[in-house]
Amino acid sequence: MNPQTPRGGGAASSSLLFVVGHPVSHSLSPAMHNGIIARLCLPLHYVPVDLPPGHLRGFLRIVRAGNFLGGNVTIPYKEEAAALADTRSDAVEVCGAANTLVVRGGKLHAENTDGAGFLDALDAAGWGRRFRRVVLLGAGGAARGIAFALGRAGAREIVLLNRHPRRAERVARLLSGRYPSVVFAAGDLRPQTLREEFAGADLIVQCTSLGLRGEWENFPIKDVQKSAHFADIVYRAGGTDLVRRLRARGVKTVGGLPMLAYQAARSFALWTGRDVPGEAFRKLAVKALKL
């Protein structure tokens, strides 16, 4: 049983929000959320928490008992946070990954705003939400949330490719149980596999940690059709290496900043009940990235 997502009503009695991960020094979330908090004159403060592995359970005990309204979860804790929460949204139940935690009455409710934020970013780019054949590179928390949202939006086929194919296969099985009308498949990230799967793909989404480290060696740029759409959830000033190279070939691209901003807006609404446009978050993120 999934309870209705709790939202609003906590800002007056709670004062802290957080992003927890390892590392988090690169995160733009504090700049975005604290910027919006200042504009709205709310009694809140958003803090980064760089947590070494093995300490999430203890940290969440502090969150439940402390002066927290909620927080975001990033790499590598999205799956663990989903498991440790007291209640979970439908998306989290299916995906097994959470990027947002909401505190209500000493309990933690897990949400996943990655997928909805990604669809909002596609809308902002003018791409729409319905794609025939989607190839997702990665099978982690963000990829799961995005696959869940694209399945709900009506994708016909979703292929998950991962360095560890069995992980992608598990995710494909989970999602196919929820969306039986969508064809789910899985595979590895070898260049030959990428070439084969890119054929006919009208949306390719880069969700791997390879994007965090810069240039992706042996990525078959020329096999991405110019009619395709390419989204990279990693954000960099001017776009990632892949985004820049594909854009130069005439492929329609979107970087990670819009998704970051729109999922942040959805998280903020869950914590505070305030609906702030995702564009306001995006502008703050762009400003912080240029500093």
Contacts in CASP RR format, 6 or more apart in sequence:
PFRMAT RR
TARGET T0000
AUTHOR 0000-0000-0000
METHOD contacts of the structure
MODEL  1
MNPQTPRGGGAASSSLLFVVGHPVSHSLSPAMHNGIIARLCLPLHYVPVD
LPPGHLRGFLRIVRAGNFLGGNVTIPYKEEAAALADTRSDAVEVCGAANT
LVVRGGKLHAENTDGAGFLDALDAAGWGRRFRRVVLLGAGGAARGIAFAL
GRAGAREIVLLNRHPRRAERVARLLSGRYPSVVFAAGDLRPQTLREEFAG
ADLIVQCTSLGLRGEWENFPIKDVQKSAHFADIVYRAGGTDLVRRLRARG
VKTVGGLPMLAYQAARSFALWTGRDVPGEAFRKLAVKALKL
2 87 0 8 1.000
2 88 0 8 1.000
2 89 0 8 1.000
2 90 0 8 1.000
2 93 0 8 1.000
3 87 0 8 1.000
3 109 0 8 1.000
5 89 0 8 1.000
5 102 0 8 1.000
5 109 0 8 1.000
5 111 0 8 1.000
5 270 0 8 1.000
6 102 0 8 1.000
6 104 0 8 1.000
6 109 0 8 1.000
6 270 0 8 1.000
7 102 0 8 1.000
7 269 0 8 1.000
7 270 0 8 1.000
7 271 0 8 1.000
7 273 0 8 1.000
8 270 0 8 1.000
8 271 0 8 1.000
8 272 0 8 1.000
8 273 0 8 1.000
9 272 0 8 1.000
9 273 0 8 1.000
10 69 0 8 1.000
10 104 0 8 1.000
10 271 0 8 1.000
10 272 0 8 1.000
11 42 0 8 1.000
11 43 0 8 1.000
11 44 0 8 1.000
11 69 0 8 1.000
11 271 0 8 1.000
11 272 0 8 1.000
11 273 0 8 1.000
12 43 0 8 1.000
14 44 0 8 1.000
14 67 0 8 1.000
14 68 0 8 1.000
14 69 0 8 1.000
14 70 0 8 1.000
14 103 0 8 1.000
15 43 0 8 1.000
15 44 0 8 1.000
15 45 0 8 1.000
15 67 0 8 1.000
15 69 0 8 1.000
16 44 0 8 1.000
16 45 0 8 1.000
16 46 0 8 1.000
16 47 0 8 1.000
16 66 0 8 1.000
16 67 0 8 1.000
16 68 0 8 1.000
16 69 0 8 1.000
16 70 0 8 1.000
17 33 0 8 1.000
17 44 0 8 1.000
17 45 0 8 1.000
17 46 0 8 1.000
17 47 0 8 1.000
17 68 0 8 1.000
17 69 0 8 1.000
17 70 0 8 1.000
17 71 0 8 1.000
17 72 0 8 1.000
17 271 0 8 1.000
18 46 0 8 1.000
18 47 0 8 1.000
18 48 0 8 1.000
18 49 0 8 1.000
18 63 0 8 1.000
18 68 0 8 1.000
18 70 0 8 1.000
18 71 0 8 1.000
18 72 0 8 1.000
19 27 0 8 1.000
19 29 0 8 1.000
19 30 0 8 1.000
19 46 0 8 1.000
19 47 0 8 1.000
19 48 0 8 1.000
19 49 0 8 1.000
19 71 0 8 1.000
19 72 0 8 1.000
19 73 0 8 1.000
19 74 0 8 1.000
20 49 0 8 1.000
20 51 0 8 1.000
20 56 0 8 1.000
20 59 0 8 1.000
20 71 0 8 1.000
20 72 0 8 1.000
20 73 0 8 1.000
20 74 0 8 1.000
20 77 0 8 1.000
20 81 0 8 1.000
21 49 0 8 1.000
21 50 0 8 1.000
21 51 0 8 1.000
21 73 0 8 1.000
21 74 0 8 1.000
21 75 0 8 1.000
21 76 0 8 1.000
21 77 0 8 1.000
22 50 0 8 1.000
22 51 0 8 1.000
22 52 0 8 1.000
22 53 0 8 1.000
22 75 0 8 1.000
22 76 0 8 1.000
22 77 0 8 1.000
23 50 0 8 1.000
24 48 0 8 1.000
24 49 0 8 1.000
24 50 0 8 1.000
24 74 0 8 1.000
25 48 0 8 1.000
25 50 0 8 1.000
27 48 0 8 1.000
27 74 0 8 1.000
28 235 0 8 1.000
28 257 0 8 1.000
28 260 0 8 1.000
28 285 0 8 1.000
28 288 0 8 1.000
28 289 0 8 1.000
29 46 0 8 1.000
29 48 0 8 1.000
29 72 0 8 1.000
29 74 0 8 1.000
29 260 0 8 1.000
29 264 0 8 1.000
30 46 0 8 1.000
30 47 0 8 1.000
30 48 0 8 1.000
31 284 0 8 1.000
31 285 0 8 1.000
31 287 0 8 1.000
31 288 0 8 1.000
32 260 0 8 1.000
32 261 0 8 1.000
32 264 0 8 1.000
32 281 0 8 1.000
32 284 0 8 1.000
32 285 0 8 1.000
32 288 0 8 1.000
33 46 0 8 1.000
33 264 0 8 1.000
33 268 0 8 1.000
34 45 0 8 1.000
34 46 0 8 1.000
35 284 0 8 1.000
36 268 0 8 1.000
36 276 0 8 1.000
36 280 0 8 1.000
36 281 0 8 1.000
36 284 0 8 1.000
37 44 0 8 1.000
37 45 0 8 1.000
37 46 0 8 1.000
39 280 0 8 1.000
40 274 0 8 1.000
40 276 0 8 1.000
42 272 0 8 1.000
42 274 0 8 1.000
44 69 0 8 1.000
44 272 0 8 1.000
46 71 0 8 1.000
49 59 0 8 1.000
51 59 0 8 1.000
51 77 0 8 1.000
53 76 0 8 1.000
56 77 0 8 1.000
56 80 0 8 1.000
56 81 0 8 1.000
56 84 0 8 1.000
57 84 0 8 1.000
60 81 0 8 1.000
60 84 0 8 1.000
60 101 0 8 1.000
60 108 0 8 1.000
63 70 0 8 1.000
63 71 0 8 1.000
63 101 0 8 1.000
63 103 0 8 1.000
63 108 0 8 1.000
64 103 0 8 1.000
64 106 0 8 1.000
64 107 0 8 1.000
64 108 0 8 1.000
65 106 0 8 1.000
68 103 0 8 1.000
69 102 0 8 1.000
69 103 0 8 1.000
69 271 0 8 1.000
69 272 0 8 1.000
70 100 0 8 1.000
70 101 0 8 1.000
70 102 0 8 1.000
70 103 0 8 1.000
70 271 0 8 1.000
71 100 0 8 1.000
71 101 0 8 1.000
71 102 0 8 1.000
71 267 0 8 1.000
71 271 0 8 1.000
72 99 0 8 1.000
72 100 0 8 1.000
72 101 0 8 1.000
72 264 0 8 1.000
72 267 0 8 1.000
73 81 0 8 1.000
73 98 0 8 1.000
73 99 0 8 1.000
73 100 0 8 1.000
73 101 0 8 1.000
74 99 0 8 1.000
75 209 0 8 1.000
78 97 0 8 1.000
78 98 0 8 1.000
78 99 0 8 1.000
78 140 0 8 1.000
78 141 0 8 1.000
78 142 0 8 1.000
79 96 0 8 1.000
79 97 0 8 1.000
79 140 0 8 1.000
79 141 0 8 1.000
81 98 0 8 1.000
81 101 0 8 1.000
81 110 0 8 1.000
82 88 0 8 1.000
82 92 0 8 1.000
82 95 0 8 1.000
82 96 0 8 1.000
82 97 0 8 1.000
82 98 0 8 1.000
82 110 0 8 1.000
82 112 0 8 1.000
83 96 0 8 1.000
84 108 0 8 1.000
85 92 0 8 1.000
85 98 0 8 1.000
85 101 0 8 1.000
85 108 0 8 1.000
85 109 0 8 1.000
85 110 0 8 1.000
86 107 0 8 1.000
86 108 0 8 1.000
86 109 0 8 1.000
87 107 0 8 1.000
87 108 0 8 1.000
87 109 0 8 1.000
87 110 0 8 1.000
88 96 0 8 1.000
88 98 0 8 1.000
88 109 0 8 1.000
88 110 0 8 1.000
89 109 0 8 1.000
89 110 0 8 1.000
89 111 0 8 1.000
89 112 0 8 1.000
91 111 0 8 1.000
91 112 0 8 1.000
91 115 0 8 1.000
91 145 0 8 1.000
91 148 0 8 1.000
91 149 0 8 1.000
92 98 0 8 1.000
92 110 0 8 1.000
92 111 0 8 1.000
92 112 0 8 1.000
94 148 0 8 1.000
94 174 0 8 1.000
94 175 0 8 1.000
94 178 0 8 1.000
95 112 0 8 1.000
95 141 0 8 1.000
95 144 0 8 1.000
95 145 0 8 1.000
95 147 0 8 1.000
95 148 0 8 1.000
95 171 0 8 1.000
95 174 0 8 1.000
95 175 0 8 1.000
96 141 0 8 1.000
96 144 0 8 1.000
96 174 0 8 1.000
97 112 0 8 1.000
97 114 0 8 1.000
97 140 0 8 1.000
97 141 0 8 1.000
97 142 0 8 1.000
97 144 0 8 1.000
97 145 0 8 1.000
98 110 0 8 1.000
98 111 0 8 1.000
98 112 0 8 1.000
99 111 0 8 1.000
99 112 0 8 1.000
99 113 0 8 1.000
99 114 0 8 1.000
99 141 0 8 1.000
99 142 0 8 1.000
99 263 0 8 1.000
99 267 0 8 1.000
100 110 0 8 1.000
100 111 0 8 1.000
100 112 0 8 1.000
100 113 0 8 1.000
100 266 0 8 1.000
100 267 0 8 1.000
100 270 0 8 1.000
101 108 0 8 1.000
101 109 0 8 1.000
101 110 0 8 1.000
101 111 0 8 1.000
102 108 0 8 1.000
102 109 0 8 1.000
102 111 0 8 1.000
102 270 0 8 1.000
102 271 0 8 1.000
103 109 0 8 1.000
111 267 0 8 1.000
111 270 0 8 1.000
112 141 0 8 1.000
112 144 0 8 1.000
112 145 0 8 1.000
112 148 0 8 1.000
113 263 0 8 1.000
113 264 0 8 1.000
113 266 0 8 1.000
113 267 0 8 1.000
113 270 0 8 1.000
114 141 0 8 1.000
114 142 0 8 1.000
114 145 0 8 1.000
114 146 0 8 1.000
114 149 0 8 1.000
114 259 0 8 1.000
114 263 0 8 1.000
115 145 0 8 1.000
115 146 0 8 1.000
115 148 0 8 1.000
115 149 0 8 1.000
115 150 0 8 1.000
115 263 0 8 1.000
116 149 0 8 1.000
116 262 0 8 1.000
116 263 0 8 1.000
116 266 0 8 1.000
117 149 0 8 1.000
117 259 0 8 1.000
117 262 0 8 1.000
117 263 0 8 1.000
117 265 0 8 1.000
117 266 0 8 1.000
118 145 0 8 1.000
118 146 0 8 1.000
118 149 0 8 1.000
118 205 0 8 1.000
118 231 0 8 1.000
118 233 0 8 1.000
118 259 0 8 1.000
118 262 0 8 1.000
118 263 0 8 1.000
119 129 0 8 1.000
119 149 0 8 1.000
119 150 0 8 1.000
119 153 0 8 1.000
120 258 0 8 1.000
120 259 0 8 1.000
120 262 0 8 1.000
120 263 0 8 1.000
120 265 0 8 1.000
120 266 0 8 1.000
120 278 0 8 1.000
121 231 0 8 1.000
121 254 0 8 1.000
121 256 0 8 1.000
121 258 0 8 1.000
121 259 0 8 1.000
121 261 0 8 1.000
121 262 0 8 1.000
122 128 0 8 1.000
122 129 0 8 1.000
122 231 0 8 1.000
122 254 0 8 1.000
123 129 0 8 1.000
124 258 0 8 1.000
124 262 0 8 1.000
124 279 0 8 1.000
125 252 0 8 1.000
125 254 0 8 1.000
125 258 0 8 1.000
127 229 0 8 1.000
127 252 0 8 1.000
127 254 0 8 1.000
129 150 0 8 1.000
129 153 0 8 1.000
129 154 0 8 1.000
130 153 0 8 1.000
130 154 0 8 1.000
130 155 0 8 1.000
131 150 0 8 1.000
131 155 0 8 1.000
131 156 0 8 1.000
131 202 0 8 1.000
131 203 0 8 1.000
131 229 0 8 1.000
132 155 0 8 1.000
132 156 0 8 1.000
132 157 0 8 1.000
132 202 0 8 1.000
133 155 0 8 1.000
133 156 0 8 1.000
133 157 0 8 1.000
133 159 0 8 1.000
133 200 0 8 1.000
133 201 0 8 1.000
133 202 0 8 1.000
133 203 0 8 1.000
134 147 0 8 1.000
134 150 0 8 1.000
134 155 0 8 1.000
134 157 0 8 1.000
134 158 0 8 1.000
134 159 0 8 1.000
134 201 0 8 1.000
134 202 0 8 1.000
134 203 0 8 1.000
134 204 0 8 1.000
134 205 0 8 1.000
135 159 0 8 1.000
135 161 0 8 1.000
135 197 0 8 1.000
135 198 0 8 1.000
135 201 0 8 1.000
135 203 0 8 1.000
135 204 0 8 1.000
135 205 0 8 1.000
136 143 0 8 1.000
136 146 0 8 1.000
136 147 0 8 1.000
136 158 0 8 1.000
136 159 0 8 1.000
136 160 0 8 1.000
136 161 0 8 1.000
136 205 0 8 1.000
136 207 0 8 1.000
137 143 0 8 1.000
137 161 0 8 1.000
137 162 0 8 1.000
137 189 0 8 1.000
137 194 0 8 1.000
137 204 0 8 1.000
137 205 0 8 1.000
137 206 0 8 1.000
137 207 0 8 1.000
137 208 0 8 1.000
138 160 0 8 1.000
138 161 0 8 1.000
138 162 0 8 1.000
138 163 0 8 1.000
138 168 0 8 1.000
138 189 0 8 1.000
138 207 0 8 1.000
138 208 0 8 1.000
139 160 0 8 1.000
139 161 0 8 1.000
139 162 0 8 1.000
139 164 0 8 1.000
139 167 0 8 1.000
139 168 0 8 1.000
139 170 0 8 1.000
139 171 0 8 1.000
139 186 0 8 1.000
140 162 0 8 1.000
140 167 0 8 1.000
140 171 0 8 1.000
140 207 0 8 1.000
142 207 0 8 1.000
142 233 0 8 1.000
143 160 0 8 1.000
143 171 0 8 1.000
143 205 0 8 1.000
143 207 0 8 1.000
144 171 0 8 1.000
144 174 0 8 1.000
144 175 0 8 1.000
146 205 0 8 1.000
146 207 0 8 1.000
146 233 0 8 1.000
147 158 0 8 1.000
147 160 0 8 1.000
147 171 0 8 1.000
147 175 0 8 1.000
148 175 0 8 1.000
148 178 0 8 1.000
150 158 0 8 1.000
150 203 0 8 1.000
151 158 0 8 1.000
151 175 0 8 1.000
151 179 0 8 1.000
151 182 0 8 1.000
152 179 0 8 1.000
154 182 0 8 1.000
155 182 0 8 1.000
155 203 0 8 1.000
156 182 0 8 1.000
156 183 0 8 1.000
157 182 0 8 1.000
157 183 0 8 1.000
157 184 0 8 1.000
157 185 0 8 1.000
158 172 0 8 1.000
158 175 0 8 1.000
158 182 0 8 1.000
158 183 0 8 1.000
158 184 0 8 1.000
158 185 0 8 1.000
159 184 0 8 1.000
159 185 0 8 1.000
159 186 0 8 1.000
159 187 0 8 1.000
159 197 0 8 1.000
159 201 0 8 1.000
160 168 0 8 1.000
160 171 0 8 1.000
160 172 0 8 1.000
160 184 0 8 1.000
160 185 0 8 1.000
160 186 0 8 1.000
160 187 0 8 1.000
161 168 0 8 1.000
161 186 0 8 1.000
161 187 0 8 1.000
161 188 0 8 1.000
161 189 0 8 1.000
161 193 0 8 1.000
161 194 0 8 1.000
161 197 0 8 1.000
162 168 0 8 1.000
162 186 0 8 1.000
162 187 0 8 1.000
162 188 0 8 1.000
162 189 0 8 1.000
162 208 0 8 1.000
163 188 0 8 1.000
163 189 0 8 1.000
163 208 0 8 1.000
165 186 0 8 1.000
165 187 0 8 1.000
165 188 0 8 1.000
168 186 0 8 1.000
168 187 0 8 1.000
168 188 0 8 1.000
169 186 0 8 1.000
169 187 0 8 1.000
171 186 0 8 1.000
172 184 0 8 1.000
172 185 0 8 1.000
172 186 0 8 1.000
173 184 0 8 1.000
175 182 0 8 1.000
175 184 0 8 1.000
176 182 0 8 1.000
176 184 0 8 1.000
187 193 0 8 1.000
187 197 0 8 1.000
189 208 0 8 1.000
191 218 0 8 1.000
191 219 0 8 1.000
191 220 0 8 1.000
194 219 0 8 1.000
194 220 0 8 1.000
194 223 0 8 1.000
195 220 0 8 1.000
195 223 0 8 1.000
198 204 0 8 1.000
198 220 0 8 1.000
198 223 0 8 1.000
198 224 0 8 1.000
198 225 0 8 1.000
198 228 0 8 1.000
199 223 0 8 1.000
199 225 0 8 1.000
200 225 0 8 1.000
200 228 0 8 1.000
201 224 0 8 1.000
201 225 0 8 1.000
201 228 0 8 1.000
202 227 0 8 1.000
202 228 0 8 1.000
202 229 0 8 1.000
203 228 0 8 1.000
203 229 0 8 1.000
203 230 0 8 1.000
203 231 0 8 1.000
204 224 0 8 1.000
204 228 0 8 1.000
204 229 0 8 1.000
204 230 0 8 1.000
204 231 0 8 1.000
205 230 0 8 1.000
205 231 0 8 1.000
205 232 0 8 1.000
205 233 0 8 1.000
206 230 0 8 1.000
206 231 0 8 1.000
206 232 0 8 1.000
206 233 0 8 1.000
206 234 0 8 1.000
206 240 0 8 1.000
206 242 0 8 1.000
207 233 0 8 1.000
210 216 0 8 1.000
211 232 0 8 1.000
211 234 0 8 1.000
211 240 0 8 1.000
211 241 0 8 1.000
211 242 0 8 1.000
212 234 0 8 1.000
214 240 0 8 1.000
214 241 0 8 1.000
215 241 0 8 1.000
216 241 0 8 1.000
216 242 0 8 1.000
219 242 0 8 1.000
221 242 0 8 1.000
221 245 0 8 1.000
221 246 0 8 1.000
221 249 0 8 1.000
222 249 0 8 1.000
224 230 0 8 1.000
224 246 0 8 1.000
224 249 0 8 1.000
224 251 0 8 1.000
225 251 0 8 1.000
226 249 0 8 1.000
226 250 0 8 1.000
226 251 0 8 1.000
228 251 0 8 1.000
228 252 0 8 1.000
229 251 0 8 1.000
229 252 0 8 1.000
229 253 0 8 1.000
229 254 0 8 1.000
230 242 0 8 1.000
230 243 0 8 1.000
230 246 0 8 1.000
230 251 0 8 1.000
230 252 0 8 1.000
230 253 0 8 1.000
230 254 0 8 1.000
231 253 0 8 1.000
231 254 0 8 1.000
231 255 0 8 1.000
231 256 0 8 1.000
231 259 0 8 1.000
232 239 0 8 1.000
232 240 0 8 1.000
232 242 0 8 1.000
232 243 0 8 1.000
232 253 0 8 1.000
232 254 0 8 1.000
232 255 0 8 1.000
232 256 0 8 1.000
233 255 0 8 1.000
233 256 0 8 1.000
233 259 0 8 1.000
233 260 0 8 1.000
234 240 0 8 1.000
234 255 0 8 1.000
234 256 0 8 1.000
235 255 0 8 1.000
235 256 0 8 1.000
235 257 0 8 1.000
235 260 0 8 1.000
235 285 0 8 1.000
235 289 0 8 1.000
236 243 0 8 1.000
237 289 0 8 1.000
237 290 0 8 1.000
238 244 0 8 1.000
239 255 0 8 1.000
240 255 0 8 1.000
243 253 0 8 1.000
243 254 0 8 1.000
243 255 0 8 1.000
246 253 0 8 1.000
247 253 0 8 1.000
257 282 0 8 1.000
257 285 0 8 1.000
257 286 0 8 1.000
257 289 0 8 1.000
258 282 0 8 1.000
260 281 0 8 1.000
260 282 0 8 1.000
260 285 0 8 1.000
261 278 0 8 1.000
261 279 0 8 1.000
261 281 0 8 1.000
261 282 0 8 1.000
261 284 0 8 1.000
261 285 0 8 1.000
262 278 0 8 1.000
262 281 0 8 1.000
262 282 0 8 1.000
264 278 0 8 1.000
264 281 0 8 1.000
265 275 0 8 1.000
265 276 0 8 1.000
265 277 0 8 1.000
265 278 0 8 1.000
265 280 0 8 1.000
265 281 0 8 1.000
268 274 0 8 1.000
268 276 0 8 1.000
268 281 0 8 1.000
269 275 0 8 1.000
269 276 0 8 1.000
END
